[in-house]
Amino acid sequence: MIKNLLLVALRNFKRDKSYSLLNILGLTIGITFSLFLIFYIKDELSYDRYNEKAGRIFRINSHIKEADKDTMRWAATPFPMAPALANDYPEVEEAVRFIGNGKVMYKNGDLRIYEDKVFVADSNLFRVFTHKFIAGNPLTALKDPKSMC
């Protein structure tokens, strides 16, 4: 059965090469874009799924519309919003703030290390987000100001 199908396909390809190449090209492009779409959706749905509470974590975005410009979208909100949400809305169990600090130098004796994209976070960060600790306690981490562990 398969032998006959392949024989008929080969005869059709020899008889009408341009039509067959067009069909093969269309099929190839369709499968390629379908795979790209599947990989993109899988990647988008995989973010932050390592967190145990991933289904209960939400991010607040700001949409700011100015008269002479388009709408700007930021993952930034006013600084007092997190404590206000935690105090005023019983549905909000925890609220965590991240503040970008840019490039920072860390110093330990004579050793100086520069880090890009450093963020300051609230002390309840590890009650919301799940991270494996090599050392230290997630419940007491970030309790002291300007501390890392």
C-alpha positions in Angstrom: 0.0 0.0 0.0 2.7 2.5 1.0 4.8 1.4 -2.0 1.9 2.3 -4.3 1.3 5.7 -2.6 5.0 6.6 -3.0 5.0 5.5 -6.6 2.0 7.7 -7.4 3.6 10.6 -5.6 6.8 10.2 -7.5 5.0 10.0 -10.9 3.0 13.2 -10.0 6.2 15.0 -9.0 7.9 14.1 -12.3 4.8 15.1 -14.3 4.2 18.5 -12.7 7.4 19.6 -10.9 6.4 23.3 -10.3 3.0 22.4 -8.7 4.6 19.7 -6.5 7.4 22.0 -5.4 4.9 24.7 -4.5 2.9 22.2 -2.4 6.0 20.9 -0.6 7.2 24.5 0.0 3.8 25.5 1.4 3.7 22.4 3.7 7.2 23.1 4.9 6.4 26.7 5.7 3.2 25.7 7.5 4.8 23.1 9.6 7.7 25.4 10.5 5.5 28.3 11.6 3.3 25.9 13.5 6.3 24.6 15.4 7.5 28.2 16.1 4.1 29.0 17.5 4.0 25.9 19.7 7.5 26.6 21.0 6.6 30.3 21.7 3.4 29.4 23.6 5.2 26.7 25.6 8.0 29.2 26.5 5.4 31.9 27.5 3.5 29.4 29.7 6.6 28.1 31.4 7.6 31.3 33.2 7.7 31.1 37.0 6.2 27.7 37.1 8.9 26.5 39.5 7.2 28.6 42.2 4.9 26.5 44.5 2.4 29.3 44.6 2.6 30.2 40.8 -1.2 30.2 40.4 -1.6 32.7 43.2 1.2 35.2 42.2 0.2 38.3 40.2 2.1 41.3 39.0 0.6 44.8 38.8 1.3 46.8 35.7 0.7 50.5 35.1 -0.9 51.8 31.9 -0.3 55.5 31.6 -2.0 57.5 28.9 -0.7 61.0 28.1 -2.4 63.4 25.8 0.3 63.7 23.2 1.8 60.2 23.5 0.7 56.6 23.2 -0.1 54.5 26.2 3.0 53.5 28.2 3.0 50.2 29.9 5.3 49.6 32.9 5.7 46.9 35.5 6.0 49.7 38.0 3.6 51.1 40.5 3.7 53.8 43.3 5.9 52.7 46.2 3.2 52.7 48.9 0.9 50.5 46.8 2.1 47.1 48.2 1.5 47.9 51.9 -1.8 49.5 51.0 -3.0 46.4 49.1 -1.9 44.1 51.9 -3.6 46.2 54.6 -6.8 47.2 52.7 -7.7 44.0 50.8 -8.0 40.7 52.7 -7.6 38.8 49.4 -4.0 39.9 49.2 -2.0 37.6 51.4 1.5 39.1 50.8 2.8 42.0 48.7 6.4 42.2 47.6 8.1 45.2 46.0 11.2 45.2 43.8 13.2 48.3 43.3 15.8 48.4 40.6 19.2 49.7 41.8 21.2 49.6 38.5 24.9 48.9 38.7 26.2 48.3 42.3 29.7 47.7 43.7 30.0 45.1 46.5 33.1 45.3 48.6 34.6 42.6 50.9 38.0 43.8 52.2 40.1 44.5 49.1 37.8 42.5 46.8 35.4 44.7 44.8 32.7 43.2 42.5 30.4 45.2 40.2 27.0 43.7 39.5 24.4 44.9 36.9 20.7 44.8 37.3 20.6 44.6 41.1 17.2 44.8 42.8 16.2 45.7 46.3 13.3 43.6 47.7 11.0 43.4 50.7 11.9 40.9 53.5 8.8 38.7 52.7 10.2 37.9 49.2 10.8 34.3 50.1 7.3 33.8 51.5 5.9 34.5 48.1 8.6 33.1 45.7 10.1 29.7 46.0 13.9 29.5 45.7 16.3 26.8 46.8 18.7 28.0 49.5 22.3 26.7 49.6 22.8 28.3 53.0 20.8 30.4 55.3 17.1 30.5 56.3 14.5 31.9 53.9 12.4 33.1 56.8 15.1 35.3 58.2 16.8 36.3 54.9 16.6 40.0 54.0 15.4 41.0 57.5 18.2 43.5 58.0 18.5 46.5 55.7 21.3 46.2 53.2 21.7 42.5 53.8 21.8 39.7 51.3 21.1 36.7 53.5 
